[in-house]
Amino acid sequence: MEMKYYIRLPNNTHKEVKQEEYTKAFSNKMRIVKQTQVGSILVSTVFLGIDLEPFKKSEEPMLYETMVFGGVYSDTMQRSKTHNEALEAHKQAVKLVKTTGWFYSFIKIIDDLKKNTTVWLNSDKPKEKK
C-alpha cells in the first residue's frame, strides 16, 4: 500500500498532496492544533499529515494525534480523523489529567517518600534543624 500525504488547510480541513508538498508544509505552524500545559504535564494535539492507520477499512484517513507528556498518563494517545474530533480528544485528555492525573502523581510522591526513594537536589533538600 502506498503512503498518502495530507496538508491541513486554514479552514481546518485537509487535502491529499504529493510527498514534496507535504515535506514543505510539514514544518509550518498548521501542524499544531492545540497544546495545554497542566502543571508539569503537557497535552498536545497535532496534525501529522499521514494516515496513521492505512490498513483500516474506513475511507477517512486518521491524521490527528493527541498525546499526554508527563505524569501518570504520559504517552497516553488518541488518534482522530477530523479537526473537531481532535479538539474533543484534546479536551478529554486535559480533563483526564486535571481530574485524576494530579491525584495519582501525588500518591506516587507519597509512596516514594514512604520508601525514602526521593532524590533531593542540593538546593531542594530540606535543611536539618540543629
N, C-alpha and C positions, 0 to 999 in steps of 0.2 A: 504494500500500500504506500502510495506517495504522500509525503508530508505536505500539508496545506498550511499556508501562512495568511495571517489576517492583520489588518491595522484597525485601530479604534478611531472612529470619526468624531468630530466635535459634537455631534448630536447624540453621542453615546451609543451609536450602533457600530457595526463593523463591516468590513468588506474583505473578500479574499483578494490577495495580491501575489505577485511573483516574489521569490525569495529576496531579490535585490532591493525591492521597495520596502519589504519587511525589515531588512537589515538597516536601512537608512532611518526608518521610523522607530526602530527598537529603542533608541536611546532618548527619545523625547519624553516630555513630562506627561504625555497622554497615557502612559503605561500605569501611572499611579492613580488608582481610583479613590482610595481613602486610606488614611493612616491615623490611628488613635493611640495615644500613649496613656496607659493606666498605671501610674507609679513607674516601676521599672519594666513593665510589660508593654510590648508593642503589638498592636493588632494591625495588620497590613493587608490591604486588598489591592491586587494588581491585575492588569490586563496582560496576559502573556503572549497572545497573538499566535499561538499554535494550539491545535486541538489536543487537549490533554488525555482524551480517551478516543483515539482514532478507530478502534475496533468495535465500538458500540454500535447498536442498531439505530440510534437516534440520528436524524438528519442535522440537527442543530449542533454545532461544534461547542466543546467545553473549553472556554477561552479565559475564564477568570479564576483566580485563586485567592482565598483568604487564609492567612496563617497567623498563628499566635507565636510570638517570640518572647521567651522568658516565663517564669512562674511554672506552676504545676501543669499547665496546659500547653507548655512550649511544644512546638511542632504540630499542634493540632491544626488540621487543614480541612477546608471545604472548597470544592470546585463548583463553578456556576457557569451557565450558558449565556445569560444576559446581564447587562449592566444593572438592571433592577434586582435581579436575583443576587448579584454580587453585593449590592448595597445591603440587602436583607441579611445575607450571610455575615457581613461585617458587623451589622447591628447586633445580631445574635451572639457573635464571638465576643464583642465588647461587653454585652450583658452577662455572659458566662463568666468572664474574667472579673467583672465588677462585683457580681453577686456571690461567687463561690471561690474564685481564684485566690483572693486575699486571705480567706479563711484557711484554706489548705496550706498556703505559704506560711501563715502564722503558726499553724500546728507543726509544720516541719521545723521551723525555727525553735519552737518549744522542745520538740523531740531532740534536736541537735544539742540544745542547752542541757537537757537532762542527761544525754550521753556524753556531755562535755567534749563534743567534737567540733565545736565552733572554733574557727581560726581567727584570731583577732589581728588586725593590722596594728602596728605600734601606736598610731595616732588614735585608734578606736578602742584600744584596750583600757578597761576601767582601771582607775588608779586605786592602789591598795591604801586603805586607811591605816594610819600609824597610831 
